[in-house]
Amino acid sequence: MKIELRHQAFDPWLELQHAEIALRDSASGQFGAACIFVGTMRDLNEDVSVKNMFLEHYPEMTQQHLQNIATEAIDKWQLLNLLVIHRVGHIEPNDNIILLAAWSAHRDAAFKACRYLIEELKHRAPFWKKETLSNNSERWVTKNTPS
């Protein structure tokens, strides 16, 4: 399992390639499915044009929440491996924000775990999002908004 918070941009496909190589070395022949979710920043939120955003967090608190959510998913669906990379700090439209990957013996578990992870991260993880709008005003976004 790898859980990482990053300030810098990342290439999700390169990250997946590294994770797959490591998994093949440690669990060769055991997994039959991988479900991947990549979330990117949109330039529109609540019908308003957004120039960029800043994801605020408390590192230790956020890391622990991500760890707890990941452990729940592993236990519930007997996952063979899990990858969570989440951006923080300054983010521009089209930047990748989150990469989730769940590996399991069967596809149903991988799909369910990946869906669970994104929903739980969206609603439980302690991130605070401040958007800069096209008119240069700023606003804090409340949780539980449509994604």
C-alpha positions in Angstrom: 0.0 0.0 0.0 1.2 3.4 -0.9 -0.4 6.6 0.3 1.2 9.9 -0.6 0.4 13.6 -0.4 2.2 15.7 -3.1 2.6 19.4 -3.8 4.0 18.7 -7.3 2.3 17.4 -10.4 2.4 13.7 -11.1 1.9 11.4 -14.1 -0.7 8.9 -13.0 0.3 6.4 -15.8 3.9 6.4 -14.7 2.9 6.0 -11.1 0.7 3.0 -12.1 3.5 1.5 -14.1 5.8 1.6 -11.0 3.1 0.2 -8.8 2.3 -2.6 -11.2 6.0 -3.6 -11.4 6.2 -3.8 -7.6 3.0 -5.7 -7.4 4.0 -8.3 -10.0 7.2 -8.9 -8.0 5.4 -9.4 -4.7 2.0 -10.9 -5.7 2.6 -12.5 -9.1 -0.5 -14.4 -10.3 -2.7 -13.4 -7.4 -4.5 -10.4 -8.8 -7.1 -10.5 -11.6 -8.3 -6.9 -11.5 -7.2 -3.4 -11.1 -9.5 -0.4 -10.9 -8.1 3.0 -11.5 -9.5 6.5 -10.8 -7.8 9.7 -11.9 -9.4 13.0 -10.8 -8.4 16.3 -12.4 -9.3 19.9 -11.8 -12.1 21.4 -13.8 -12.2 25.0 -14.8 -15.9 25.3 -13.9 -17.5 24.7 -10.5 -21.1 25.5 -9.5 -21.5 27.3 -12.9 -18.7 29.7 -12.2 -15.3 29.8 -14.1 -12.4 28.8 -11.9 -8.8 29.9 -12.6 -7.1 27.7 -10.0 -7.5 26.4 -6.6 -5.5 25.8 -3.4 -6.0 22.6 -1.4 -5.2 23.3 2.3 -4.5 20.5 4.7 -2.8 19.5 7.9 -0.2 16.9 6.8 -0.2 14.5 9.7 -4.0 14.7 10.1 -4.7 14.2 6.4 -2.2 11.4 6.1 -3.8 9.5 9.0 -7.3 10.0 7.5 -6.1 8.6 4.1 -4.4 5.7 5.9 -7.6 4.9 7.8 -9.8 5.0 4.7 -7.3 2.9 2.7 -7.1 0.3 5.5 -10.9 0.1 5.7 -11.0 -0.6 1.9 -8.3 -3.3 2.1 -10.0 -5.0 4.9 -13.5 -4.8 3.4 -12.6 -6.1 0.0 -9.4 -8.1 0.7 -7.4 -6.0 -1.7 -3.9 -7.1 -2.7 -2.6 -3.6 -3.0 -3.7 0.0 -3.0 -2.3 3.2 -4.3 -3.4 6.7 -3.3 -1.7 9.9 -4.5 -3.4 13.2 -3.7 -2.3 16.7 -4.6 -2.3 19.5 -2.2 -1.3 23.2 -2.6 -1.7 25.2 -5.8 -3.6 23.4 -8.6 -4.4 24.5 -12.1 -7.3 23.3 -14.4 -6.5 20.0 -16.0 -3.9 19.1 -13.3 -4.3 15.7 -11.8 -5.5 15.9 -8.2 -5.9 12.3 -7.2 -4.9 8.8 -8.4 -6.5 5.8 -6.8 -5.8 2.2 -7.8 -7.1 -0.9 -6.2 -5.8 -4.4 -7.0 -7.8 -7.5 -6.1 -8.3 -11.1 -7.1 -11.7 -10.2 -8.7 -13.0 -7.2 -10.6 -16.1 -6.6 -8.3 -13.9 -6.0 -5.3 -11.6 -3.7 -7.2 -14.6 -1.6 -8.6 -16.3 -1.4 -5.2 -13.1 -0.5 -3.3 -12.2 2.3 -5.8 -15.7 3.8 -5.6 -15.6 3.6 -1.8 -12.2 5.3 -1.7 -13.1 8.3 -3.8 -16.4 8.8 -2.0 -14.8 8.5 1.5 -11.9 10.8 0.5 -14.3 13.3 -0.9 -16.4 13.4 2.3 -14.1 12.4 5.2 -10.6 13.5 4.4 -9.6 16.9 5.9 -9.0 19.0 2.8 -10.1 22.6 2.5 -10.5 24.0 -1.1 -10.1 27.7 -1.9 -10.9 28.6 -5.5 -9.7 31.7 -7.4 -12.5 32.6 -9.8 -12.2 34.2 -13.3 -12.8 37.7 -11.8 -9.9 37.1 -9.3 -12.2 36.8 -6.3 -11.7 33.8 -4.0 -14.1 31.5 -2.3 -13.9 28.5 0.1 -15.8 25.5 -1.2 -17.9 23.5 1.2 -17.8 19.7 1.2 -20.4 17.4 -0.2 -20.8 19.4 -3.4 -21.3 17.3 -6.6 -18.1 16.2 -8.2 
